[in-house]
Amino acid sequence: MQRTYNVDLHKAARFSRQDGASLLEGIAYLGIAAIVVLGAVSLLTGAFGSARANQTSEEIVAMRTAVRKLYSGQPYGNAALTANLIAANAIPNTLTRNGNVVTNSWGGAVTATGTGTQFTITYNAVPRDVCVAVISGASGWVRIQAGGPAVDVFPATVQAATGTCTNANANNITFTST
């Protein structure tokens, strides 16, 4: 007696095809995914640097405005102004306060000091990329210095900002105003 098998050709064709991806396809997929992730990280790093520069500029301008408002019609004297700004609650909320010490997002001290008819705001431990962005976008100051030659002409050029921001990791920027 002869047996006959009823084979469904459609099912047989399905079993003969490869299911899943080959090793080469998997490696290519992971390579493309790695390139996309690296691109996204690069864009985010740039965006965070720009956001930090904007925040720093806003903090410095807010402090300048607070000093001018607090001392309107009065001499600044030749002493630290930071404690008076803290007492008047005139320090931006994005800066950290610990007693009479104010620090920025990099842990550097932020101080305001009277120099007679002018005052200075010193912003310490600023990374070079943020330093250059802040100084090149600054206006309304008498002088800005961060280690290199002082910037006395505003708006400052990128070359002037780069020249004064000499430290790669921790620039101490001094803004002078009237």
Phi, psi and omega per residue, in radians:
M1 nan 2.366 -3.080
Q2 -1.821 2.327 3.115
R3 -1.601 2.538 3.057
T4 -2.117 2.403 3.125
Y5 -1.907 2.315 3.102
N6 -1.652 1.756 -3.102
V7 -1.775 2.186 3.072
D8 -1.423 2.017 -3.090
L9 -1.112 -0.538 3.139
H10 -1.142 -0.777 3.120
K11 -1.146 -0.681 3.133
A12 -1.114 -0.680 3.135
A13 -1.185 -0.617 -3.141
R14 -1.144 -0.688 -3.133
F15 -1.260 -0.412 -3.116
S16 -1.424 -0.330 3.117
R17 -1.381 2.696 3.136
Q18 -1.429 2.312 3.019
D19 -1.753 2.455 3.105
G20 1.527 -2.975 -3.084
A21 -1.933 2.640 3.086
S22 -1.373 2.976 3.136
L23 -1.066 -0.747 3.137
L24 -1.121 -0.699 3.100
E25 -1.125 -0.702 3.113
G26 -1.109 -0.748 3.115
I27 -1.129 -0.742 3.123
A28 -1.089 -0.738 3.116
Y29 -1.070 -0.801 -3.134
L30 -1.137 -0.631 3.102
G31 -1.111 -0.788 3.122
I32 -1.143 -0.718 3.120
A33 -1.092 -0.693 3.126
A34 -1.121 -0.702 3.117
I35 -1.124 -0.725 3.119
V36 -1.121 -0.761 -3.141
V37 -1.117 -0.772 3.128
L38 -1.093 -0.689 3.087
G39 -1.108 -0.734 3.133
A40 -1.143 -0.734 3.113
V41 -1.095 -0.734 3.119
S42 -1.072 -0.778 3.125
L43 -1.149 -0.695 3.126
L44 -1.149 -0.691 3.122
T45 -1.059 -0.785 3.099
G46 -1.113 -0.703 -3.141
A47 -1.159 -0.721 3.119
F48 -1.161 -0.681 3.093
G49 -1.085 -0.735 3.113
S50 -1.154 -0.719 3.128
A51 -1.133 -0.689 3.114
R52 -1.162 -0.663 3.100
A53 -1.131 -0.745 3.104
N54 -1.100 -0.762 3.131
Q55 -1.096 -0.765 -3.141
T56 -1.083 -0.788 3.110
S57 -1.036 -0.762 3.141
E58 -1.129 -0.690 3.128
E59 -1.113 -0.765 -3.097
I60 -1.169 -0.767 3.122
V61 -1.139 -0.672 3.102
A62 -1.107 -0.693 3.109
M63 -1.179 -0.722 3.114
R64 -1.048 -0.790 3.133
T65 -1.100 -0.710 -3.133
A66 -1.139 -0.734 3.122
V67 -1.107 -0.834 -3.129
R68 -1.056 -0.718 -3.137
K69 -1.196 -0.781 -3.096
L70 -1.143 -0.654 -3.088
Y71 -1.822 0.409 -3.120
S72 -0.979 2.094 3.115
G73 1.363 0.081 -3.127
Q74 -2.117 2.686 3.052
P75 -1.276 2.626 3.132
Y76 -1.345 -0.385 -3.095
G77 1.341 -2.965 3.139
N78 -2.158 0.950 -3.081
A79 -2.544 3.002 3.100
A80 -1.161 2.402 3.141
L81 -1.876 -0.163 -3.020
T82 -1.027 -0.785 -3.120
A83 -1.063 -0.686 3.119
N84 -1.171 -0.659 3.094
L85 -1.132 -0.685 3.107
I86 -1.145 -0.774 -3.137
A87 -1.085 -0.593 3.136
A88 -1.496 0.074 -3.104
N89 0.929 0.777 -3.077
A90 -1.881 0.213 3.102
I91 -1.598 2.307 3.109
P92 -0.978 2.494 -3.107
N93 -1.157 -0.298 3.140
T94 -1.366 -0.199 3.057
L95 -1.625 2.572 -3.114
T96 -1.556 2.326 3.101
R97 -1.987 2.321 3.055
N98 -2.418 1.670 -3.022
G99 1.178 -2.175 3.109
N100 -1.735 0.300 3.136
V101 -1.896 2.251 3.117
V102 -2.010 2.321 3.130
T103 -2.240 2.668 3.121
N104 -1.603 -3.042 -3.053
S105 -1.226 -0.198 3.094
W106 -1.774 0.089 3.121
G107 1.497 0.105 3.123
G108 -1.481 2.587 3.132
A109 -1.211 2.506 3.049
V110 -2.094 2.105 -3.095
T111 -2.290 2.667 3.005
A112 -2.156 2.328 -3.074
T113 -2.408 2.339 3.071
G114 -1.397 2.498 3.095
T115 -2.317 0.911 -3.120
G116 1.432 -1.889 -3.117
T117 -1.547 -0.061 3.118
Q118 -2.203 3.015 3.013
F119 -2.485 2.778 3.096
T120 -2.138 2.612 2.970
I121 -2.114 2.133 -3.140
T122 -1.896 2.269 -3.065
Y123 -2.157 1.869 -2.991
N124 -1.694 2.765 3.025
A125 1.128 0.662 -3.108
V126 -1.583 2.213 3.091
P127 -1.059 2.673 -3.033
R128 -1.041 -0.754 -3.104
D129 -1.078 -0.686 3.116
V130 -1.247 -0.700 3.116
C131 -1.001 -0.855 -3.128
V132 -1.094 -0.773 -3.129
A133 -1.124 -0.718 -3.115
V134 -1.174 -0.803 -3.085
I135 -1.238 -0.703 -3.120
S136 -1.194 -0.336 3.111
G137 -1.790 0.040 -3.048
A138 -1.411 2.626 3.023
S139 -2.688 2.817 3.110
G140 1.489 0.171 3.123
W141 -1.851 2.751 3.047
V142 -1.458 -0.692 -3.097
R143 -2.783 2.563 3.018
I144 -2.321 2.358 3.104
Q145 -2.442 2.473 -3.130
A146 -2.484 0.575 3.106
G147 2.073 -0.781 3.101
G148 -1.611 -2.797 3.114
P149 -1.047 2.489 -3.135
A150 -1.175 2.638 3.058
V151 -1.775 2.115 -3.104
D152 -2.065 -0.120 -3.093
V153 -2.030 2.241 -3.095
F154 -2.177 2.535 -0.023
P155 -1.176 2.505 -3.108
A156 -1.282 2.502 3.062
T157 -1.347 2.804 3.092
V158 -1.101 -0.646 3.122
Q159 -1.097 -0.741 3.116
A160 -1.148 -0.731 3.129
A161 -1.131 -0.740 3.122
T162 -1.132 -0.643 -3.137
G163 -1.174 -0.569 -3.138
T164 -1.547 -0.416 3.107
C165 -1.578 1.473 -2.986
T166 -1.615 -0.386 -3.077
N167 -1.618 2.307 -3.087
A168 -1.167 -0.572 -2.997
N169 -2.026 -0.468 -2.980
A170 -2.577 1.437 3.075
N171 -1.537 2.403 3.055
N172 -1.817 1.870 -3.044
I173 -1.711 2.271 3.072
T174 -2.007 2.069 3.129
F175 -1.769 2.258 3.113
T176 -1.962 2.320 -3.108
S177 -2.411 2.877 3.076
T178 -1.847 nan nan
